[in-house]
Amino acid sequence: MEEFWATRTGRWRAAMRDQTAPTFAERLYAVIRADVKKGALPAGAILPPEERVAQELVIEAAEVRGVYARLVAEGVIVRRTHGVAYVPAGGGEPEPDHGEATQIRFEAALLRAVREAAAQGLSSAEATGMFEAAMLRAQSLEQEDQGNDEKE
């Protein structure tokens, strides 16, 4: 789980260097907003806790809370009832709450798979193709299971 958050905040730290906004908070706001807009933070992606971001980026936690509050006010991110910030699904659909730990484990497993693919010499396009094929196979198995349930 530590690697999951460190990867996200590390990317933000690097991207903030390219920002020209006068304060760290404004830079962080611009980076997160851009990540959501370009899909680097897709629907359902969980944002690290404000305290974690503040610690890793060495800025005040109040500044990070202000950035998150601004993004919430603009509808860029939303909060679950227990305070976890995430990117909402498009079209106003409510995002199912599968639990923060489940999502983190899932994303961390995907990150390990991507690294393994790169170590084997696969391009990102090849790795993506393998992932898409696996997802299609999973959907096919799901449909077969549903068909079997209907027969019983």
C-alpha positions in Angstrom: 0.0 0.0 0.0 2.9 2.4 0.7 4.2 1.9 -2.9 0.7 2.7 -4.2 0.6 6.1 -2.6 4.3 6.9 -3.2 3.8 6.3 -6.9 0.9 8.7 -7.1 2.4 11.4 -5.0 5.8 11.0 -6.7 4.2 11.6 -10.1 2.5 14.7 -8.7 5.8 16.0 -7.3 7.5 15.7 -10.7 4.5 17.3 -12.5 4.4 20.2 -10.0 8.0 21.2 -11.0 6.6 22.0 -14.5 3.9 24.3 -13.1 4.3 28.0 -12.9 1.6 28.8 -10.3 3.1 30.9 -7.4 2.2 28.5 -4.6 2.6 24.8 -4.0 -1.1 24.5 -3.3 -2.0 26.0 -6.7 0.5 23.7 -8.4 -0.9 20.7 -6.7 -4.4 21.8 -7.7 -3.4 22.2 -11.3 -1.7 18.8 -11.4 -4.6 16.8 -9.9 -7.1 18.6 -12.1 -5.0 17.9 -15.2 -4.6 14.2 -14.1 -8.4 13.8 -13.9 -9.0 15.6 -17.2 -6.5 13.5 -19.2 -7.5 10.3 -17.5 -4.4 9.6 -15.5 -6.8 9.6 -12.5 -9.8 7.8 -14.1 -13.3 7.4 -12.6 -13.1 5.6 -9.3 -9.4 6.4 -8.7 -8.8 7.1 -5.0 -6.7 10.1 -4.0 -4.2 9.7 -1.2 -5.2 11.1 2.2 -4.4 14.8 2.6 -2.0 14.2 5.4 -0.1 11.7 3.3 0.2 14.1 0.4 1.3 16.9 2.7 4.0 14.7 4.3 5.3 13.4 1.0 5.2 16.8 -0.8 6.4 18.7 2.3 3.6 21.2 2.3 1.1 22.1 5.0 -1.8 19.6 5.4 -4.2 22.6 5.5 -3.1 23.6 2.0 -3.8 20.1 0.7 -7.2 20.0 2.5 -7.9 23.4 0.7 -6.9 21.9 -2.7 -9.1 18.9 -2.1 -12.0 21.1 -0.9 -11.7 23.2 -4.1 -11.7 20.1 -6.3 -14.8 18.8 -4.4 -16.6 22.2 -4.8 -15.9 22.0 -8.6 -17.1 18.4 -8.9 -13.6 17.2 -10.0 -13.5 14.8 -7.0 -16.0 13.7 -4.5 -15.9 12.2 -1.0 -17.4 9.0 0.2 -19.3 9.1 3.5 -16.1 8.0 5.4 -14.1 10.8 3.9 -12.1 9.1 1.1 -11.7 11.4 -1.9 -12.1 9.8 -5.4 -12.7 10.7 -9.0 -16.5 10.3 -9.7 -17.9 8.4 -12.7 -19.1 10.5 -15.6 -22.8 11.1 -16.2 -23.7 11.5 -12.5 -23.6 7.8 -11.9 -22.8 7.0 -8.2 -19.5 5.2 -7.8 -19.8 1.9 -5.9 -17.8 1.8 -2.7 -15.8 -1.3 -2.9 -13.5 -0.2 -0.1 -10.3 1.7 -0.3 -8.1 -1.3 0.6 -9.7 -3.4 -2.2 -9.0 -0.8 -4.8 -5.5 -0.1 -3.6 -4.7 -3.9 -3.7 -6.2 -4.1 -7.2 -4.2 -1.1 -8.5 -1.0 -2.3 -6.8 -1.4 -5.7 -8.5 -1.9 -4.1 -11.9 1.2 -1.9 -11.3 3.2 -5.1 -10.5 1.9 -6.7 -13.7 2.9 -3.7 -15.8 6.4 -3.7 -14.3 6.7 -7.4 -15.0 5.6 -6.9 -18.6 8.2 -4.2 -19.0 10.8 -6.4 -17.5 9.9 -9.1 -20.1 10.4 -6.5 -22.9 6.7 -5.9 -23.7 5.7 -2.4 -24.8 3.0 -0.6 -23.0 0.7 -1.2 -26.0 1.4 -5.0 -25.8 0.8 -5.0 -22.1 -2.4 -3.0 -22.5 -3.6 -5.5 -25.2 -2.9 -8.4 -22.8 -4.9 -6.7 -20.1 -7.8 -6.0 -22.4 -7.8 -9.6 -23.6 -7.9 -10.8 -20.0 -10.8 -8.4 -19.2 -12.7 -9.7 -22.2 -12.1 -13.3 -21.1 -13.3 -12.4 -17.6 -16.5 -10.8 -19.0 -17.0 -13.9 -21.1 -16.7 -16.2 -18.1 -19.1 -13.9 -16.2 -21.7 -14.2 -18.9 -21.3 -18.0 -19.0 -21.8 -18.1 -15.2 -24.9 -16.0 -15.6 -26.2 -18.3 -18.3 -25.6 -21.3 -16.1 -27.4 -19.7 -13.2 -30.4 -19.0 -15.4 -30.6 -22.7 -16.5 -30.6 -24.0 -12.9 
